[in-house]
Amino acid sequence: MNTRFLLCFSLLLMILSCTSTSESDGIQSVEKVIYNPSQDFNAIKAVMSMQEEAWSAGDLEQFMTGYINDESLTFIGSRGLSYGWDTTLANYKKGYPDKAAMGKLSFEVLELKSLSPEFCYMIGKFYLTRDAEDLSGYFTLLWQKIEGEWKVIADQTCG
């Protein structure tokens, strides 16, 4: 509920901040603020590239630096809904106990939309290439810019 409230509140602030007013000589004018998200998209894709490399090297802790390190992290996967960075890391370790089980990870971004200068929404596909059995599936991520860095705050992955 808190995450939903924060998202709605942030979206409302974003809408309200898209225009600014100024008064000069008693005349009020409205200026539109233009936001170009391409730099943010590149930063998000750089985080994902780091995650691909870390996962493929068997480094789950480094992979998890792309997520908010907080109990508010929301993850929905094959085991259902869970909350928190530590819980998400523990679930990854349980599901992927060694480098062979982890395989080589790659992402394909299907859709990336800016919701505001602080939030982005992504739909994508992941591919795990492994000696045993390859795995692929889809994911939806909600990204938030926190202290200048993009972090996943909600992840829904099915595969």
Summary of the structure (lengths in Angstrom):
residues: 159
radius of gyration: 18.6
end to end distance: 26.1
largest distance: 73.5
contacts: 431
relative contact order: 0.16
helix: 36%
strand: 41%
